Amino acid sequence: MAQEQDQKARREAMKKLRAERKDKISAASARMKEQKKAIEAITRVLKEGAKTVPQVSEETGISTSEVLWYIAALRKYGQVTEGEQDGSYFLYELVQKAQGAESSEAEE
């Protein structure tokens, strides 16, 4: 009996927390959707070849500061590499994963 009351109290507490944090949860979800769209746009441009931050910014319509921020994050997680310098800016390109190497390792 006491166990049922505890479960009911927990459910009510969770319900109350969800109601209180509804605005924060929806704002975080919207922010994540925007970030995902920006990353997809940047990677789409970089699939065409190596580009500088201003070039990516121009082609995506995203501000240069945001592009730099996203490229730094993509670089941190090994999805983008920094190439040669083009004038004052570095060229960035997507990391190409070797399909043949992965399949031959799986066979061994």
Secondary structure, DSSP 8 states (H G I E B T S, - for coil): -HHHHHHHHHHHHHHHHHHHTHHHHHHHHHHHHHHHHHHHHHHHHHTTS-B-HHHHHHHHT--HHHHHHHHHHHHHTTSEEEEEEETTEEEEEE----HHHHHHHHH-
